[in-house]
Amino acid sequence: MKQQATIEVVFLTKADGGRSNPIDAEKYGCPVLVGEQGLDCRFVLSGRTRFEPGVRHKIGIAFLNPSLAQELLSEGQPIQLWEGKVIAQGIVK
């Protein structure tokens, strides 16, 4: 999967309403919220990666609808990651 954007996010801690456990995966995908719009994405990872709550992470992502993502995203734009609730907040790099 080819990386189409980079995001920098902080995963919310459980106390802040985020996940109760870190993400520990070789493959992961979730919607990226840009305002009210959700864009389905996959993380571009090189092997097993652990994303800890409360820690800032820089992540390469690929979109299932790249043309829509290109229309909506710009550098510095605020985004959120969604997993039934907001699990991370950050910006497009």
N, CA, C and O atoms as a GROMACS GRO file, in nm:
protein
  372
    1MET      N    1   0.085  -0.117   0.000
    1MET     CA    2   0.000   0.000   0.000
    1MET      C    3   0.090   0.124   0.000
    1MET      O    4   0.182   0.135   0.080
    2LYS      N    5   0.061   0.216  -0.090
    2LYS     CA    6   0.144   0.335  -0.106
    2LYS      C    7   0.098   0.448  -0.013
    2LYS      O    8  -0.020   0.482  -0.008
    3GLN      N    9   0.193   0.505   0.059
    3GLN     CA   10   0.164   0.616   0.150
    3GLN      C   11   0.122   0.738   0.070
    3GLN      O   12   0.186   0.777  -0.028
    4GLN      N   13   0.010   0.800   0.114
    4GLN     CA   14  -0.042   0.918   0.046
    4GLN      C   15  -0.037   1.043   0.133
    4GLN      O   16  -0.049   1.154   0.083
    5ALA      N   17  -0.019   1.025   0.262
    5ALA     CA   18  -0.013   1.139   0.355
    5ALA      C   19   0.058   1.094   0.482
    5ALA      O   20   0.073   0.975   0.509
    6THR      N   21   0.099   1.193   0.559
    6THR     CA   22   0.156   1.168   0.691
    6THR      C   23   0.075   1.248   0.792
    6THR      O   24   0.042   1.364   0.769
    7ILE      N   25   0.042   1.184   0.902
    7ILE     CA   26  -0.028   1.252   1.010
    7ILE      C   27   0.058   1.245   1.136
    7ILE      O   28   0.138   1.153   1.152
    8GLU      N   29   0.040   1.342   1.223
    8GLU     CA   30   0.104   1.338   1.354
    8GLU      C   31  -0.009   1.348   1.455
    8GLU      O   32  -0.082   1.446   1.459
    9VAL      N   33  -0.022   1.243   1.538
    9VAL     CA   34  -0.134   1.236   1.631
    9VAL      C   35  -0.087   1.196   1.770
    9VAL      O   36   0.019   1.136   1.788
   10VAL      N   37  -0.169   1.230   1.867
   10VAL     CA   38  -0.154   1.180   2.003
   10VAL      C   39  -0.277   1.095   2.031
   10VAL      O   40  -0.390   1.143   2.023
   11PHE      N   41  -0.254   0.969   2.063
   11PHE     CA   42  -0.364   0.881   2.100
   11PHE      C   43  -0.411   0.918   2.240
   11PHE      O   44  -0.330   0.933   2.332
   12LEU      N   45  -0.540   0.933   2.256
   12LEU     CA   46  -0.596   0.972   2.385
   12LEU      C   47  -0.579   0.861   2.487
   12LEU      O   48  -0.589   0.743   2.453
   13THR      N   49  -0.554   0.899   2.610
   13THR     CA   50  -0.548   0.800   2.718
   13THR      C   51  -0.691   0.758   2.755
   13THR      O   52  -0.788   0.822   2.715
   14LYS      N   53  -0.702   0.652   2.829
   14LYS     CA   54  -0.834   0.606   2.876
   14LYS      C   55  -0.902   0.717   2.957
   14LYS      O   56  -1.022   0.738   2.944
   15ALA      N   57  -0.826   0.787   3.039
   15ALA     CA   58  -0.882   0.896   3.122
   15ALA      C   59  -0.937   1.010   3.036
   15ALA      O   60  -1.027   1.082   3.079
   16ASP      N   61  -0.882   1.026   2.916
   16ASP     CA   62  -0.929   1.132   2.825
   16ASP      C   63  -1.035   1.081   2.726
   16ASP      O   64  -1.072   1.152   2.633
   17GLY      N   65  -1.083   0.959   2.747
   17GLY     CA   66  -1.188   0.903   2.662
   17GLY      C   67  -1.137   0.818   2.547
   17GLY      O   68  -1.214   0.777   2.461
   18GLY      N   69  -1.006   0.790   2.545
   18GLY     CA   70  -0.947   0.710   2.438
   18GLY      C   71  -0.953   0.561   2.466
   18GLY      O   72  -1.031   0.514   2.548
   19ARG      N   73  -0.869   0.488   2.396
   19ARG     CA   74  -0.861   0.342   2.411
   19ARG      C   75  -0.806   0.305   2.549
   19ARG      O   76  -0.731   0.381   2.611
   20SER      N   77  -0.846   0.187   2.597
   20SER     CA   78  -0.792   0.141   2.724
   20SER      C   79  -0.659   0.067   2.705
   20SER      O   80  -0.583   0.049   2.800
   21ASN      N   81  -0.630   0.025   2.581
   21ASN     CA   82  -0.507  -0.046   2.552
   21ASN      C   83  -0.437   0.018   2.432
   21ASN      O   84  -0.502   0.081   2.350
   22PRO      N   85  -0.305   0.002   2.423
   22PRO     CA   86  -0.236   0.052   2.304
   22PRO      C   87  -0.274  -0.030   2.181
   22PRO      O   88  -0.327  -0.141   2.194
   23ILE      N   89  -0.249   0.025   2.065
   23ILE     CA   90  -0.263  -0.051   1.940
   23ILE      C   91  -0.128  -0.116   1.916
   23ILE      O   92  -0.025  -0.049   1.915
   24ASP      N   93  -0.128  -0.246   1.896
   24ASP     CA   94  -0.006  -0.322   1.870
   24ASP      C   95  -0.037  -0.410   1.749
   24ASP      O   96  -0.098  -0.516   1.763
   25ALA      N   97   0.007  -0.366   1.630
   25ALA     CA   98  -0.037  -0.434   1.509
   25ALA      C   99   0.062  -0.421   1.394
   25ALA      O  100   0.145  -0.329   1.392
   26GLU      N  101   0.053  -0.512   1.299
   26GLU     CA  102   0.127  -0.503   1.174
   26GLU      C  103   0.043  -0.431   1.069
   26GLU      O  104   0.096  -0.370   0.976
   27LYS      N  105  -0.090  -0.439   1.085
   27LYS     CA  106  -0.185  -0.372   0.995
   27LYS      C  107  -0.291  -0.305   1.081
   27LYS      O  108  -0.337  -0.361   1.180
   28TYR      N  109  -0.329  -0.184   1.041
   28TYR     CA  110  -0.432  -0.114   1.115
   28TYR      C  111  -0.499  -0.012   1.025
   28TYR      O  112  -0.433   0.051   0.942
   29GLY      N  113  -0.627   0.003   1.041
   29GLY     CA  114  -0.701   0.102   0.965
   29GLY      C  115  -0.818   0.154   1.046
   29GLY      O  116  -0.874   0.083   1.129
   30CYS      N  117  -0.853   0.279   1.022
   30CYS     CA  118  -0.967   0.341   1.087
   30CYS      C  119  -1.002   0.467   1.009
   30CYS      O  120  -0.921   0.514   0.929
   31PRO      N  121  -1.120   0.522   1.030
   31PRO     CA  122  -1.151   0.650   0.965
   31PRO      C  123  -1.070   0.765   1.022
   31PRO      O  124  -1.045   0.773   1.142
   32VAL      N  125  -1.031   0.855   0.933
   32VAL     CA  126  -0.972   0.984   0.970
   32VAL      C  127  -1.083   1.086   0.955
   32VAL      O  128  -1.142   1.098   0.848
   33LEU      N  129  -1.113   1.158   1.062
   33LEU     CA  130  -1.217   1.260   1.056
   33LEU      C  131  -1.155   1.394   1.021
   33LEU      O  132  -1.062   1.441   1.086
   34VAL      N  133  -1.209   1.454   0.916
   34VAL     CA  134  -1.170   1.587   0.872
   34VAL      C  135  -1.297   1.670   0.884
   34VAL      O  136  -1.383   1.666   0.796
   35GLY      N  137  -1.309   1.744   0.995
   35GLY     CA  138  -1.436   1.811   1.024
   35GLY      C  139  -1.543   1.704   1.044
   35GLY      O  140  -1.529   1.618   1.131
   36GLU      N  141  -1.649   1.710   0.966
   36GLU     CA  142  -1.759   1.613   0.976
   36GLU      C  143  -1.740   1.494   0.881
   36GLU      O  144  -1.816   1.397   0.888
   37GLN      N  145  -1.640   1.500   0.793
   37GLN     CA  146  -1.620   1.398   0.691
   37GLN      C  147  -1.525   1.289   0.740
   37GLN      O  148  -1.421   1.319   0.799
   38GLY      N  149  -1.562   1.162   0.717
   38GLY     CA  150  -1.476   1.050   0.752
   38GLY      C  151  -1.410   0.993   0.628
   38GLY      O  152  -1.478   0.968   0.528
   39LEU      N  153  -1.281   0.971   0.635
   39LEU     CA  154  -1.205   0.911   0.525
   39LEU      C  155  -1.145   0.780   0.573
   39LEU      O  156  -1.067   0.780   0.668
   40ASP      N  157  -1.180   0.670   0.509
   40ASP     CA  158  -1.127   0.540   0.551
   40ASP      C  159  -0.981   0.531   0.511
   40ASP      O  160  -0.946   0.555   0.396
   41CYS      N  161  -0.894   0.496   0.606
   41CYS     CA  162  -0.751   0.489   0.578
   41CYS      C  163  -0.690   0.363   0.638
   41CYS      O  164  -0.750   0.297   0.723
   42ARG      N  165  -0.572   0.333   0.590
   42ARG     CA  166  -0.489   0.225   0.644
   42ARG      C  167  -0.355   0.287   0.681
   42ARG      O  168  -0.301   0.369   0.607
   43PHE      N  169  -0.300   0.246   0.795
   43PHE     CA  170  -0.167   0.290   0.833
   43PHE      C  171  -0.066   0.217   0.746
   43PHE      O  172  -0.081   0.097   0.719
   44VAL      N  173   0.036   0.287   0.702
   44VAL     CA  174   0.145   0.225   0.625
   44VAL      C  175   0.257   0.198   0.724
   44VAL      O  176   0.331   0.288   0.764
   45LEU      N  177   0.268   0.071   0.764
   45LEU     CA  178   0.361   0.031   0.868
   45LEU      C  179   0.468  -0.062   0.812
   45LEU      O  180   0.443  -0.135   0.716
   46SER      N  181   0.585  -0.058   0.869
   46SER     CA  182   0.692  -0.150   0.829
   46SER      C  183   0.713  -0.250   0.942
   46SER      O  184   0.810  -0.242   1.017
   47GLY      N  185   0.621  -0.344   0.953
   47GLY     CA  186   0.627  -0.444   1.059
   47GLY      C  187   0.540  -0.407   1.178
   47GLY      O  188   0.467  -0.307   1.176
   48ARG      N  189   0.548  -0.488   1.279
   48ARG     CA  190   0.467  -0.470   1.400
   48ARG      C  191   0.503  -0.336   1.467
   48ARG      O  192   0.620  -0.306   1.488
   49THR      N  193   0.400  -0.258   1.498
   49THR     CA  194   0.419  -0.126   1.557
   49THR      C  195   0.325  -0.109   1.674
   49THR      O  196   0.212  -0.158   1.672
   50ARG      N  197   0.372  -0.040   1.776
   50ARG     CA  198   0.292  -0.016   1.897
   50ARG      C  199   0.265   0.133   1.910
   50ARG      O  200   0.357   0.215   1.909
   51PHE      N  201   0.137   0.168   1.923
   51PHE     CA  202   0.094   0.306   1.940
   51PHE      C  203   0.038   0.322   2.080
   51PHE      O  204  -0.072   0.275   2.111
   52GLU      N  205   0.114   0.389   2.164
   52GLU     CA  206   0.079   0.406   2.305
   52GLU      C  207  -0.011   0.528   2.325
   52GLU      O  208   0.013   0.632   2.264
   53PRO      N  209  -0.113   0.517   2.408
   53PRO     CA  210  -0.194   0.634   2.445
   53PRO      C  211  -0.108   0.738   2.516
   53PRO      O  212  -0.019   0.704   2.594
   54GLY      N  213  -0.136   0.866   2.488
   54GLY     CA  214  -0.064   0.974   2.551
   54GLY      C  215   0.069   1.007   2.486
   54GLY      O  216   0.140   1.097   2.531
   55VAL      N  217   0.105   0.935   2.379
   55VAL     CA  218   0.232   0.954   2.311
   55VAL      C  219   0.207   1.007   2.170
   55VAL      O  220   0.112   0.965   2.104
   56ARG      N  221   0.292   1.100   2.126
   56ARG     CA  222   0.282   1.157   1.990
   56ARG      C  223   0.343   1.058   1.891
   56ARG      O  224   0.453   1.007   1.913
   57HIS      N  225   0.270   1.032   1.781
   57HIS     CA  226   0.317   0.939   1.678
   57HIS      C  227   0.304   1.004   1.541
   57HIS      O  228   0.205   1.071   1.513
   58LYS      N  229   0.404   0.984   1.456
   58LYS     CA  230   0.400   1.027   1.317
   58LYS      C  231   0.372   0.901   1.236
   58LYS      O  232   0.446   0.802   1.245
   59ILE      N  233   0.263   0.904   1.154
   59ILE     CA  234   0.216   0.784   1.087
   59ILE      C  235   0.190   0.812   0.940
   59ILE      O  236   0.124   0.910   0.905
   60GLY      N  237   0.243   0.726   0.855
   60GLY     CA  238   0.210   0.731   0.713
   60GLY      C  239   0.077   0.662   0.692
   60GLY      O  240   0.051   0.558   0.752
   61ILE      N  241  -0.009   0.720   0.606
   61ILE     CA  242  -0.140   0.659   0.581
   61ILE      C  243  -0.169   0.655   0.431
   61ILE      O  244  -0.116   0.733   0.352
   62ALA      N  245  -0.256   0.560   0.396
   62ALA     CA  246  -0.307   0.547   0.260
   62ALA      C  247  -0.459   0.546   0.270
   62ALA      O  248  -0.516   0.490   0.364
   63PHE      N  249  -0.524   0.607   0.173
   63PHE     CA  250  -0.670   0.619   0.176
   63PHE      C  251  -0.735   0.524   0.077
   63PHE      O  252  -0.680   0.496  -0.029
   64LEU      N  253  -0.853   0.474   0.112
   64LEU     CA  254  -0.928   0.389   0.021
   64LEU      C  255  -0.992   0.471  -0.089
   64LEU      O  256  -1.024   0.417  -0.196
   65ASN      N  257  -1.011   0.601  -0.066
   65ASN     CA  258  -1.062   0.693  -0.169
   65ASN      C  259  -0.963   0.811  -0.178
   65ASN      O  260  -0.989   0.918  -0.123
   66PRO      N  261  -0.850   0.791  -0.247
   66PRO     CA  262  -0.746   0.893  -0.249
   66PRO      C  263  -0.789   1.026  -0.310
   66PRO      O  264  -0.743   1.131  -0.266
   67SER      N  265  -0.876   1.024  -0.409
   67SER     CA  266  -0.917   1.150  -0.472
   67SER      C  267  -0.997   1.237  -0.375
   67SER      O  268  -0.978   1.358  -0.372
   68LEU      N  269  -1.085   1.177  -0.296
   68LEU     CA  270  -1.160   1.253  -0.196
   68LEU      C  271  -1.066   1.306  -0.088
   68LEU      O  272  -1.079   1.420  -0.044
   69ALA      N  273  -0.972   1.222  -0.045
   69ALA     CA  274  -0.875   1.265   0.056
   69ALA      C  275  -0.794   1.384   0.006
   69ALA      O  276  -0.770   1.479   0.081
   70GLN      N  277  -0.753   1.380  -0.118
   70GLN     CA  278  -0.675   1.489  -0.176
   70GLN      C  279  -0.753   1.620  -0.175
   70GLN      O  280  -0.696   1.727  -0.153
   71GLU      N  281  -0.884   1.612  -0.200
   71GLU     CA  282  -0.970   1.731  -0.198
   71GLU      C  283  -0.984   1.791  -0.058
   71GLU      O  284  -0.992   1.913  -0.044
   72LEU      N  285  -0.986   1.705   0.044
   72LEU     CA  286  -1.017   1.749   0.180
   72LEU      C  287  -0.896   1.784   0.267
   72LEU      O  288  -0.908   1.864   0.360
   73LEU      N  289  -0.780   1.724   0.238
   73LEU     CA  290  -0.665   1.738   0.327
   73LEU      C  291  -0.568   1.845   0.281
   73LEU      O  292  -0.545   1.864   0.161
   74SER      N  293  -0.510   1.913   0.378
   74SER     CA  294  -0.401   2.007   0.351
   74SER      C  295  -0.307   2.006   0.472
   74SER      O  296  -0.348   1.972   0.583
   75GLU      N  297  -0.184   2.045   0.450
   75GLU     CA  298  -0.084   2.045   0.556
   75GLU      C  299  -0.128   2.135   0.671
   75GLU      O  300  -0.175   2.247   0.651
   76GLY      N  301  -0.112   2.084   0.793
   76GLY     CA  302  -0.147   2.159   0.913
   76GLY      C  303  -0.293   2.146   0.954
   76GLY      O  304  -0.333   2.197   1.058
   77GLN      N  305  -0.371   2.077   0.872
   77GLN     CA  306  -0.515   2.063   0.901
   77GLN      C  307  -0.538   1.970   1.020
   77GLN      O  308  -0.478   1.863   1.027
   78PRO      N  309  -0.625   2.010   1.113
   78PRO     CA  310  -0.658   1.923   1.226
   78PRO      C  311  -0.736   1.799   1.180
   78PRO      O  312  -0.822   1.808   1.092
   79ILE      N  313  -0.705   1.686   1.239
   79ILE     CA  314  -0.776   1.561   1.210
   79ILE      C  315  -0.795   1.484   1.341
   79ILE      O  316  -0.732   1.513   1.443
   80GLN      N  317  -0.883   1.386   1.334
   80GLN     CA  318  -0.903   1.294   1.446
   80GLN      C  319  -0.909   1.152   1.390
   80GLN      O  320  -0.950   1.133   1.275
   81LEU      N  321  -0.869   1.054   1.470
   81LEU     CA  322  -0.887   0.914   1.433
   81LEU      C  323  -1.007   0.861   1.510
   81LEU      O  324  -1.026   0.892   1.628
   82TRP      N  325  -1.088   0.781   1.443
   82TRP     CA  326  -1.216   0.735   1.496
   82TRP      C  327  -1.218   0.582   1.504
   82TRP      O  328  -1.181   0.514   1.409
   83GLU      N  329  -1.261   0.532   1.618
   83GLU     CA  330  -1.278   0.388   1.639
   83GLU      C  331  -1.402   0.370   1.727
   83GLU      O  332  -1.394   0.320   1.839
   84GLY      N  333  -1.517   0.411   1.672
   84GLY     CA  334  -1.640   0.412   1.751
   84GLY      C  335  -1.648   0.535   1.843
   84GLY      O  336  -1.754   0.566   1.897
   85LYS      N  337  -1.537   0.601   1.858
   85LYS     CA  338  -1.522   0.726   1.932
   85LYS      C  339  -1.388   0.785   1.889
   85LYS      O  340  -1.308   0.716   1.824
   86VAL      N  341  -1.362   0.909   1.923
   86VAL     CA  342  -1.233   0.969   1.890
   86VAL      C  343  -1.126   0.902   1.976
   86VAL      O  344  -1.137   0.898   2.098
   87ILE      N  345  -1.021   0.849   1.908
   87ILE     CA  346  -0.912   0.781   1.982
   87ILE      C  347  -0.781   0.858   1.972
   87ILE      O  348  -0.688   0.832   2.048
   88ALA      N  349  -0.774   0.954   1.877
   88ALA     CA  350  -0.650   1.031   1.861
   88ALA      C  351  -0.683   1.164   1.796
   88ALA      O  352  -0.781   1.176   1.722
   89GLN      N  353  -0.599   1.264   1.824
   89GLN     CA  354  -0.615   1.396   1.764
   89GLN      C  355  -0.478   1.441   1.714
   89GLN      O  356  -0.375   1.411   1.774
   90GLY      N  357  -0.479   1.514   1.602
   90GLY     CA  358  -0.353   1.562   1.550
   90GLY      C  359  -0.371   1.647   1.427
   90GLY      O  360  -0.474   1.712   1.408
   91ILE      N  361  -0.268   1.646   1.342
   91ILE     CA  362  -0.268   1.728   1.221
   91ILE      C  363  -0.210   1.648   1.105
   91ILE      O  364  -0.144   1.546   1.123
   92VAL      N  365  -0.237   1.700   0.984
   92VAL     CA  366  -0.175   1.647   0.863
   92VAL      C  367  -0.038   1.712   0.853
   92VAL      O  368  -0.026   1.834   0.869
   93LYS      N  369   0.064   1.635   0.827
   93LYS     CA  370   0.203   1.687   0.813
   93LYS      C  371   0.234   1.713   0.667
   93LYS      O  372   0.344   1.756   0.635
   0.00000   0.00000   0.00000
